[in-house]
Amino acid sequence: MKRILIKIGGRAFSDKAGFKELAAAIKNIDAEVVIVHGGGAEISQALKDAQRETVFVDGVRVTQKEDVEIVERVLSETVNSRITGCLEEFGVPAQRLSGKSDGLLIAKRTTRHGKDIGLVGEIIEVNSTVVDQALTAGRTAVVSPISADKSGTTYNVNADAAAAALAVGAACTDLVYFSDVPGILDENQQNIPSLSVEAGQFLVQTGIVSGGMVAKMESIFTAIKDGVERVHITQWQGADTLAQVMDGGGLQKTTIHK
């Protein structure tokens, strides 16, 4: 059976209506589904409540030692349990996981263009057994990107990068990013339906793709290099969105390939 990874984000999943549609989509697609989620807005609010400053470098959140516990609580407890609970409520058996579950995602500390960004990790190893077990049991794996190194130090990992690494490690054919944008835009702000890695790298190098999309694109290039066949970027557009992404329907999206 085909295995796909969905990275969810954006306003479409800010309430139960979006998750009801997602649950219907998962039930109607002939594939095993893994979900990776972020939680940026809620992390920012929690840090604000704790009087902590939020700083981003190329879309990657700078995470100081004092912030990690807050970020982990938001992602691995609040957001993860809400998503899993919604899926279960709408008839999709789901398994709560994080990158720390049975060493699913092993991280190491990383920097961004030589800048120290705190306890932010990049994934160096994937042990997909816990995900494989959930899928074999007929459950959708719902994964928080919070991960740890082999000594147990916890790292905040960019959810886009975690999704890309897990898609490779769990042998997914397709990786789908749902966000508030329907795809990659060219210099005229027109959506690009299909994009090679080489063409995507040109868009990043020339600044046509910028800001938070840079880290997303870098993770996509790595995923395709390491074995994911296709990566799709689109906006959630109703319960048939996932099926249209997979069968090449008329959905507005960008599909990135070798």
N, C-alpha and C positions, 0 to 999 in steps of 0.2 A: 504493500500500500504506500502511496505517495505520502511524504511527510513534509509539512510546511511550518515555517515559523512566522508568527505575526508579532510585530512590535507595535503596540497600541499607544496612542497619544492623541492630543487634540480635544477640542470642545465636544466632539461627537460622543465621547465617552465620559462626559462630566455628569451624566445622570443615568438612571436605570433604563431609559428608553433605548439608549445606544447599546447597552449590554444585552437587552432583550433581542435586538436585531442581530448582534454578534452571536448570541447563543443559537438563534435560528439558522444563521449562516454556517456555523460549525456543524450543526446537526445535518445540514443538507449537502455538505461537501464530502466527497469520497477521499478523505485524507486524514492522517493523524495530525493534530494541531498542537503546537507549542506556542505559548504566549510569553513575551517579555514586555514589561511595562516600566515606564518612568513614573514621575510624580512631581515634576518640576515646580508647578504652581504651589502645591501643598508644602513642598520642602521650603520654598521661599517664604511662605507665610509662617511656617513653624520656626524658621530661623529668625524672622522678624520679631515674632512673639518673644523669642529668647534674646532679643537685642543683638543678634549676630548679623554682620554685613554679608550680602550676597554679591559675589564677583564672578564674572564669566570670562574665560579666555577661549576664543574660537568656539563658543557654544559649550565649553566644558566648565562645569561649576568648580571653582576653587573650594576645597573642603579642608578646613583646618581640623586639628585633633579635637577641638571643642565641639565641632559640628557633626562628627561622624555618628555619634550616638543618636542625635536628632534625625539625621538623614536615614539611618537604618530603621528607626522606629516608624517613620513616615512610610518608607517604601516597603519594608518587609512585614510590617504589622498592619498599619492603617490601610494603605492602598491595596496591598496583596490580598488581604482578607476581604476587602470590599469587592474586588473583582471576582474572586473565587466564589464568594457568597452569591453574587448576582448570577453568575453562570449556573451555579447549583439550583438557584431559585427558578431559573428558566429552563431547567431540564438537561443541563450539560454537566456530567460528573467532572470535578476539577480537583487538582492536587496543588496545595500551596507549597511553593519552593522558593529558595533564594540561591544565589551563587555559592552560599556557604553550606547548603544542604549536601551532606556526604561528599564534600569537596567537588561539587559540580563545576564551579569556575574558580581556578587558581589564578590569583592576580599578583602583580608586582607593582611597586610604586613607579609612577611615570611623571614626566615633565611635559611641558608644552612649549616648543621652540626654545628650549633651555630655561624656561621660567618654572620656578617651583610653584606647583598648584596644590600643595598639601597632600592629604591622604587620598589621592586619586589613583586608582589602579588601572592597569591594562591587563587583559586576560592573556596568560601564557600557556594555559593548559585547560582542557575540558575533559571531565570525566562524566560521560552522559548516562551512566548506569541508572541513576535515580529518575531521570527523565524517561529512559527506555522502560523502566518498570511501571511508571505511571501510565504511559501510553499502552503498554501491553495489557494493563488492567482496565483499559477503556476510559481512562481519565485524561482530560486536557491538562497539560502541565502549565502552571501559571508561575512565572519566575521573576522575582525581584533581582535587579542587577547587583545588589550589595554582595561583595565577595571578600575573600581573605587570602593571604599568602600562606605558605606552608607552615609558618610559625604561628599562625592564628591572628595576625594583625588584620583588622577590618579595613577595607577600602571602599570608597564610593567609586563605582564604575559607570561611565556614561552608558545609558541604556541602549543607545544605538550600537555602540561598540560591543556591548555584551550580547546583543541580539545577533550580530554578525558572527561573533566567535562561537556562540552556541549553535547557530545554523550550520556552521561547518562541522563542529564536533558531534552534533546529533544527526549528521548526514541528511540534512533537509535539501530538497531540490529547489525550493523557492523560499525567498525571504521577502516579506511584505511589510513595508513601513506605512502605517496610517498616521496622518498628521493633519494640520489645518491647511495644508497646501496640496493641490491636486497633482503635483509633479515638479520636475525641474523646468525652470523657465530660461529661455534664451535671452539674448541682449535686447530683444524687442518685447520682452515680457510675455512671450507666447510659449505655451506648453510644448515640450519636446517628447513625442510619444515613445521613441526608442533611442537608446544611447549606448555606444560602446564604452568600455572602460577608458580607452585612449581619448575619445571625445570628451568624456566626463572629466578626465584629468586636465584637459585643455581649458575647460570652463572654470575649473578651480584656479589654475595657474594665471588665467587672465582676469580673475576677479569677478567674472559674470556670476559664478556661484560664490557666495560669501557668507560671513556670519556663522550662525549655528548650523547651516547646511554643510559647511566644510568638514566638520567632524563626522557627520553622517556619511558624506561621500567617501571619505577616507576608509571608513569601516566597510562600506559597500565594495570598494575596490579590493580590499583584502579578502572579503568573503568570496568574491568571484574567483580571485586568484587561487584560493584554497579549496575550491570545489563546488560552491553553490552555483547552480545553472543560471538562475535568473533572480534579479532583485527588482521589486516594484515599489514605487513611491506614489501614493495617492491619498485621497481624502475619503473618509467613510461617507458613502452616499446611499445608505439604505441596506436592507437585509440581503439584497442580491449582489452587493459590492464584491464580496470575496469570490463568488462564483465567476463574476465577470473578469476579475483580475486573473483568475486561473485559466479561463477559456478564451481570453483575448477579446472579450466583448467590447462594446462601444464606450466603455468607461474612460473618462479623462485621467490619464496616468502617465508615468514614465517607467519604462522597463529597461533596466541596465543589464548588459550581457558582455561576453568577452569581446 
